[in-house]
Amino acid sequence: MSRVYLIGFMGCGKTSWGKKLAAGLGYNFIDLDHVLEAQVGMTIAEYFASHGEEAFRKLESEVLKQTEYPENVIVSTGGGLPCFFDHMDWMNAHGQTLYIQLSPKALASRLENAKTPRPVLQGKKGDELVEFIEHKLAEREGFYLQATHHVSGIDMSVEGLVEVVGLG
């Protein structure tokens, strides 16, 4: 059995690269954010607004640990998931973790042009957005760096990811 969890800041490409990596390996792909939304019948933003962050993080933890994963799977996680409870230890014990690293400026550029609005970024643009990302990334980096593997989100390829995780 092989399981790879993709972690990193919102906008780093976890879902896009997860789908590409899964297709390249002939693996299944699961986006935990989509599993959570299907379970509660609302978007994460709606759940967050209705129930608050603490309830969201508890639910996110249950989804991580109680999802029935197929044999070989690439799993995209929410940007904050690795930073709560024992999630990094749990993911590292149940598979490999792959941290997709990008600079705050690169993340800001992607997030400003994203098709899906992120409620936490509401109204932030330019330098304000870069500063917000720098601050959040500083809080989260210690968790992200516990990943089994670290890759630069610039110039990635499916072949390179397959090589990094040692599959295929």
C-alpha positions in Angstrom: 0.0 0.0 0.0 1.2 3.5 -0.8 -0.2 6.8 0.4 1.2 10.2 -0.2 -0.2 13.3 1.5 0.4 16.6 -0.2 0.8 19.6 2.1 1.6 23.3 1.8 0.1 26.7 1.8 -3.2 27.4 -0.1 -2.5 28.1 -3.7 0.7 26.0 -3.8 -0.9 23.4 -6.2 -1.7 20.5 -3.9 -4.9 19.6 -5.8 -3.6 20.2 -9.3 -0.4 18.3 -8.7 -2.2 15.6 -6.7 -4.4 14.8 -9.7 -1.4 14.9 -12.1 0.7 12.7 -9.8 -2.2 10.2 -9.2 -2.8 10.0 -13.0 0.9 9.5 -13.7 1.1 6.7 -11.2 -2.3 5.1 -11.9 -3.2 5.9 -8.3 -6.5 7.2 -6.8 -6.8 10.8 -5.8 -8.6 12.2 -2.8 -9.0 15.9 -1.9 -9.8 16.0 1.8 -11.4 19.4 1.5 -13.9 17.9 -1.0 -14.5 14.9 1.3 -15.3 17.3 4.1 -17.6 19.4 2.0 -19.5 16.3 0.8 -19.8 15.1 4.4 -21.4 18.3 5.7 -23.2 19.4 2.6 -21.7 22.9 2.5 -18.5 24.6 1.5 -15.6 24.9 3.9 -16.2 28.7 4.0 -19.9 28.1 4.9 -19.0 25.6 7.6 -16.3 27.8 9.0 -18.8 30.8 9.1 -21.5 28.7 10.8 -19.6 26.7 13.3 -16.2 28.5 13.8 -12.6 27.4 13.4 -12.5 25.1 16.4 -15.4 22.9 15.1 -13.9 23.0 11.6 -10.5 21.8 12.8 -12.1 18.9 14.8 -14.1 17.9 11.8 -11.1 18.2 9.5 -9.2 15.9 11.9 -11.9 13.3 11.8 -12.0 13.4 8.0 -8.2 12.9 7.9 -8.2 10.0 10.3 -11.5 8.3 9.4 -11.5 8.4 5.6 -11.2 5.0 4.1 -8.3 5.4 1.7 -7.8 3.1 -1.3 -4.6 1.0 -1.5 -2.6 3.4 -3.6 -3.6 7.1 -3.2 -2.5 10.6 -3.4 -4.2 12.8 -0.8 -4.5 16.6 -1.1 -4.9 18.3 2.3 -6.1 21.7 3.4 -3.4 24.3 3.9 -3.9 24.5 7.7 -4.5 20.8 8.4 -0.8 19.9 9.1 -0.7 22.6 11.8 -3.3 21.2 14.2 -3.4 18.3 16.6 -1.0 15.5 15.8 -1.7 15.6 12.0 1.9 15.7 10.8 2.9 12.7 13.0 -0.3 10.8 11.9 0.3 11.4 8.2 4.0 10.5 8.5 3.0 7.3 10.3 0.4 6.4 7.6 2.3 7.3 4.5 4.7 9.9 3.0 4.2 13.6 3.2 5.3 16.0 0.4 5.6 19.7 1.1 5.1 21.9 -1.9 7.1 25.1 -1.2 6.5 28.4 -2.8 7.6 31.9 -1.9 5.0 34.3 -0.5 5.2 36.4 -3.7 4.5 33.4 -5.9 1.7 32.3 -3.6 0.2 35.8 -3.7 0.3 35.9 -7.5 -1.5 32.6 -7.7 -4.1 33.4 -5.1 -4.9 36.9 -6.6 -5.6 35.2 -9.9 -7.5 32.2 -8.5 -10.9 31.2 -9.9 -12.1 30.2 -6.4 -12.2 33.0 -3.8 -10.7 32.2 -0.4 -12.7 33.8 2.4 -9.6 34.3 4.6 -8.0 36.5 1.8 -11.1 38.6 1.3 -10.1 42.1 0.1 -6.3 41.5 0.4 -4.2 42.3 -2.7 -0.7 43.3 -3.6 1.7 44.0 -0.7 -1.1 43.4 1.9 -1.6 39.9 0.6 2.1 39.1 0.5 2.5 40.3 4.1 -0.5 38.2 5.2 1.0 35.1 3.5 4.5 35.8 5.0 3.0 35.9 8.5 0.8 32.8 8.0 3.7 30.9 6.4 6.0 31.8 9.3 3.4 30.2 11.7 3.0 27.1 9.6 6.5 26.4 8.2 7.6 24.5 11.3 4.8 22.0 10.7 5.3 21.8 6.9 9.0 21.2 7.3 8.2 17.9 9.2 7.2 16.5 5.8 9.1 13.4 4.5 9.9 15.3 1.3 10.2 19.0 0.3 9.9 20.2 -3.3 9.9 23.6 -4.9 6.5 24.4 -6.4 8.4 26.1 -9.3 9.5 23.9 -12.2 7.8 20.7 -10.9 7.0 17.8 -13.1 5.1 14.5 -12.6 8.3 12.6 -13.3 10.2 14.6 -10.7 7.5 14.1 -8.1 7.5 10.3 -8.8 11.2 10.3 -8.3 11.0 12.3 -5.1 8.5 9.9 -3.5 10.2 6.8 -4.9 7.1 5.3 -6.6 6.5 4.2 -10.1 
